[in-house]
Amino acid sequence: MNLSHAVSPPPLAEPEPAFAEVLFFGRVSDTFGRSAQLSIPAEGCRLSDVVASLCELYDAGAAALTERGLRTAVGREIAVGDVWVRPGQEIAFFSAFSGG
């Protein structure tokens, strides 16, 4: 009779960290600097989740990100609404600019 030993499966690998590059322009850069790399879920997340994470990381983040006239772009396209952000995408926050 041949007995086989139970073999436990290998441990699941930790998921690779996923990041989005965040850029800040205009007055909002006074709070956040010019750029940041933000960890996001591998499957992506809503833009509002990105904003909430930034507000948690920076003391004055909420005030800066609710500034009147603040615009957002995801993947170099103006974001309208709570768009989906995928790892590797560029997110940009920029204050209203004057001039032409």
C-alpha positions as CSV (number, residue, x, y, z in Angstrom):
1,M,0.0,0.0,0.0
2,N,1.3,3.4,-1.0
3,L,0.7,6.3,1.4
4,S,0.9,9.8,0.1
5,H,1.7,12.7,2.4
6,A,-0.6,15.7,2.3
7,V,1.3,18.6,0.9
8,S,0.2,22.1,1.8
9,P,-0.1,24.6,-1.0
10,P,2.6,27.3,-1.2
11,P,1.7,30.5,0.6
12,L,0.0,33.1,-1.5
13,A,2.3,35.7,-2.7
14,E,1.8,39.2,-1.4
15,P,0.2,41.4,-4.2
16,E,2.6,43.8,-5.8
17,P,2.1,47.3,-4.5
18,A,0.2,49.5,-6.9
19,F,0.9,53.2,-7.3
20,A,-0.5,56.3,-9.0
21,E,1.7,59.4,-9.7
22,V,0.0,62.5,-8.3
23,L,0.9,65.9,-9.6
24,F,0.0,69.3,-8.0
25,F,-0.1,72.6,-9.8
26,G,-0.9,76.2,-8.7
27,R,-1.9,77.0,-5.1
28,V,-2.6,73.3,-4.3
29,S,1.1,72.6,-4.7
30,D,1.8,74.9,-1.7
31,T,0.2,72.2,0.4
32,F,1.3,69.0,-1.3
33,G,4.5,70.0,-3.1
34,R,4.9,69.2,-6.8
35,S,4.3,65.5,-6.8
36,A,3.6,62.4,-4.7
37,Q,3.4,58.7,-5.3
38,L,0.3,57.3,-3.8
39,S,-0.4,53.6,-3.0
40,I,-3.7,52.5,-4.4
41,P,-5.4,49.0,-4.6
42,A,-4.2,46.8,-7.5
43,E,-7.7,46.8,-8.9
44,G,-7.9,50.6,-8.8
45,C,-10.1,52.9,-6.9
46,R,-12.4,55.9,-7.2
47,L,-11.0,59.4,-7.5
48,S,-12.8,60.2,-4.2
49,D,-10.7,57.5,-2.5
50,V,-7.5,59.2,-3.8
51,V,-8.7,62.5,-2.4
52,A,-9.6,60.9,1.0
53,S,-6.1,59.3,1.2
54,L,-4.4,62.6,0.4
55,C,-6.5,64.4,3.1
56,E,-5.4,61.8,5.6
57,L,-1.7,62.1,4.7
58,Y,-1.6,65.9,4.8
59,D,-2.9,68.1,7.6
60,A,-4.1,70.9,5.3
61,G,-5.1,68.5,2.5
62,A,-8.9,68.8,2.9
63,A,-8.8,72.6,2.6
64,A,-6.6,72.5,-0.4
65,L,-8.6,69.8,-2.2
66,T,-11.9,71.6,-1.7
67,E,-10.6,74.9,-3.1
68,R,-13.1,76.6,-5.4
69,G,-12.1,76.1,-9.0
70,L,-9.8,73.2,-8.4
71,R,-9.7,70.9,-11.4
72,T,-8.5,67.3,-11.7
73,A,-7.2,65.2,-14.6
74,V,-6.7,61.5,-14.7
75,G,-4.6,60.0,-17.4
76,R,-4.2,63.5,-18.8
77,E,-7.9,64.0,-19.4
78,I,-10.1,66.3,-17.3
79,A,-12.0,64.2,-14.8
80,V,-15.7,64.7,-14.6
81,G,-17.3,63.1,-11.6
82,D,-15.9,60.3,-9.5
83,V,-13.8,58.5,-12.1
84,W,-12.0,55.2,-11.7
85,V,-8.2,55.5,-11.2
86,R,-6.0,52.6,-12.2
87,P,-2.5,51.9,-11.0
88,G,0.1,53.7,-13.1
89,Q,-2.2,56.5,-14.1
90,E,-1.2,60.1,-13.6
91,I,-3.5,62.2,-11.5
92,A,-3.2,65.9,-11.5
93,F,-4.8,68.5,-9.3
94,F,-4.5,72.1,-10.5
95,S,-5.9,75.4,-9.3
96,A,-7.6,77.8,-11.6
97,F,-5.1,79.8,-13.5
98,S,-5.5,83.4,-14.7
99,G,-4.2,84.7,-17.9
100,G,-4.4,83.5,-21.5
